[in-house]
């Protein structure tokens, strides 16, 4: 029986990375002097906001795919792919914060990990359904 403890840890670390991105938005706000709710006016602040928003857009794809992959395949493999996703998001965040054209590598890393989790879980779920004859 798999406990899914590794996937639980990866999930929590992913959420902590998201919190870190929010803290970085706050730091960029302080540095620029632009208070909330204003979202524009400083390119660095706008990039930090975009990093956080893009990560939020990916979390509903990543998290269910991570858990379903762990359920249908393997906790350790899912957790490993989850770590790759997290690394990709960090690379994305640091690159994008420096310059918008430096976000691609991190985006490609996390997108690949998410795609493997998503399509791996979907494929296995279909295979299981077909195997039981439903």
C-alpha positions as CSV (number, residue, x, y, z in Angstrom):
1,X,0.0,0.0,0.0
2,X,1.3,3.4,-0.9
3,X,0.9,6.1,1.7
4,X,1.4,8.9,-0.8
5,X,3.5,10.8,1.9
6,X,6.0,11.8,-0.8
7,X,3.3,13.3,-3.0
8,X,1.8,15.1,0.1
9,X,5.2,16.6,0.8
10,X,5.7,17.7,-2.8
11,X,2.2,19.2,-2.7
12,X,3.0,21.2,0.4
13,X,6.4,22.3,-1.0
14,X,4.7,23.5,-4.2
15,X,2.3,25.6,-2.1
16,X,5.2,27.0,-0.2
17,X,6.9,28.0,-3.4
18,X,3.6,29.7,-4.4
19,X,3.7,31.6,-1.0
20,X,7.3,32.6,-1.7
21,X,6.2,34.0,-5.0
22,X,3.6,36.1,-3.2
23,X,6.2,37.4,-0.8
24,X,8.4,38.4,-3.8
25,X,5.4,40.4,-5.2
26,X,5.2,42.2,-1.8
27,X,8.9,42.9,-2.0
28,X,8.6,44.3,-5.5
29,X,5.7,46.5,-4.4
30,X,7.8,47.9,-1.6
31,X,10.8,48.4,-3.8
32,X,8.7,50.2,-6.5
33,X,6.5,52.1,-4.1
34,X,3.4,50.9,-5.9
35,X,0.7,49.9,-3.4
36,X,-2.1,47.4,-3.9
37,X,-4.4,47.2,-5.7
38,X,-2.4,48.8,-8.5
39,X,-1.0,46.1,-10.8
40,X,1.0,48.2,-13.3
41,X,3.6,51.0,-13.4
42,X,6.8,49.2,-12.7
43,X,8.1,46.4,-15.1
44,X,9.8,44.5,-12.3
45,X,6.6,44.5,-10.2
46,X,4.5,43.4,-13.2
47,X,6.9,40.5,-13.9
48,X,6.6,39.3,-10.3
49,X,2.8,39.6,-10.4
50,X,2.8,37.6,-13.7
51,X,5.0,34.9,-12.2
52,X,2.6,34.5,-9.3
53,X,-0.5,34.6,-11.5
54,X,0.9,32.1,-14.0
55,X,1.8,29.7,-11.2
56,X,-1.7,30.0,-9.9
57,X,-3.0,29.2,-13.4
58,X,-0.9,26.0,-13.4
59,X,-1.7,24.7,-10.0
60,X,-5.2,23.3,-11.0
61,X,-3.5,21.3,-13.7
62,X,-0.5,20.2,-11.7
63,X,-2.0,19.2,-8.3
64,X,-4.8,16.8,-9.5
65,X,-2.5,15.3,-12.1
66,X,0.2,14.8,-9.5
67,X,-2.2,13.0,-7.1
68,X,-3.9,10.9,-9.9
69,X,-0.6,9.9,-11.3
70,X,0.5,8.8,-7.8
71,X,-2.8,6.8,-7.4
72,X,-2.7,5.1,-10.8
73,X,1.0,4.6,-11.1
74,X,3.5,5.2,-8.3
75,X,3.9,7.7,-5.4
76,X,7.7,8.0,-5.8
77,X,7.6,8.6,-9.6
78,X,4.8,11.2,-9.1
79,X,6.8,12.9,-6.4
80,X,9.9,13.0,-8.5
81,X,8.0,14.6,-11.4
82,X,6.5,17.0,-8.9
83,X,9.9,18.0,-7.7
84,X,10.8,18.6,-11.4
85,X,7.7,20.8,-11.7
86,X,8.7,22.8,-8.6
87,X,12.2,23.3,-9.9
88,X,10.8,24.4,-13.2
89,X,8.5,27.0,-11.5
90,X,11.5,28.3,-9.5
91,X,13.7,28.6,-12.6
92,X,10.7,30.3,-14.3
93,X,10.2,32.7,-11.5
94,X,13.9,33.7,-11.2
95,X,14.2,34.0,-15.0
96,X,11.0,36.0,-15.5
97,X,11.8,38.3,-12.6
98,X,15.2,39.2,-14.3
99,X,13.7,39.7,-17.8
100,X,10.5,38.4,-19.5
101,X,12.6,36.7,-22.2
102,X,14.4,34.5,-19.6
103,X,11.2,32.6,-18.6
104,X,11.2,30.0,-21.3
105,X,13.5,27.3,-19.8
106,X,11.6,27.1,-16.5
107,X,8.3,27.1,-18.3
108,X,9.3,24.2,-20.6
109,X,10.6,22.2,-17.6
110,X,7.4,22.6,-15.6
111,X,5.2,22.1,-18.6
112,X,6.9,18.9,-19.5
113,X,6.5,17.5,-15.9
114,X,2.9,18.6,-15.8
115,X,2.2,17.0,-19.2
116,X,3.7,13.7,-18.1
117,X,1.6,13.7,-14.9
118,X,-1.6,14.7,-16.7
119,X,-1.4,12.3,-19.7
120,X,0.1,9.6,-17.6
121,X,-2.7,9.7,-15.2
122,X,-5.3,10.0,-17.9
123,X,-3.8,7.1,-19.9
124,X,-3.7,4.8,-16.9
125,X,-7.2,5.7,-15.8
126,X,-8.5,4.8,-19.3
127,X,-6.5,1.6,-19.3
128,X,-7.9,0.6,-15.8
129,X,-11.4,1.4,-17.0
130,X,-10.9,-0.7,-20.1
131,X,-9.4,-3.6,-18.1
132,X,-12.4,-3.9,-15.8
133,X,-14.8,-3.8,-18.8
134,X,-16.8,-0.8,-17.7
